[in-house]
Amino acid sequence: MAVPKHRRTSSTSGKRRMHIFITPAALTTCKKCGKSIRPHMVCSYCGYYKGKEVLNILGKLTKKEKKQKEREMTKTEKEQKKESPLTMEEMSKR
C-alpha cells in the first residue's frame, strides 16, 4: 500500500483548497408578493410561479392564520402598487 514520503505543507493544501468554497445563493424577488426566493422555484409565501397559482397556501391554514396571511398579502400588494411607475391613464388623471 502506498504511503506518502513527506507531509504536505499548509500552503500547498491551501493552494489546492483555494477554489473550494461555498457560493452565496442567487435570489430573485417574487413578482406577486415581493419576497426573495430562489430562481425557478414556487414562492413558499404566496404559492405563485410565473404569475400562476401553483400551491394553495391559504387552504392549508387555520381560520385565524388565514386572516392574518390575507392581511399581510394585501399590505404587500398595496406597497408594490405605490412603488410601480404610473401608467399614462393615471398620469392624465393627475
PyMOL commands that set and color helices and strands:
alter all, ss='L'
color gray80, all
select helices_A, chain A and resi 10-17+58-60+63-83+88-93
alter helices_A, ss='H'
color red, helices_A
select strands_A, chain A and resi 28-29+36-37+48-49+52-53
alter strands_A, ss='S'
color yellow, strands_A
deselect
rebuild
show_as cartoon
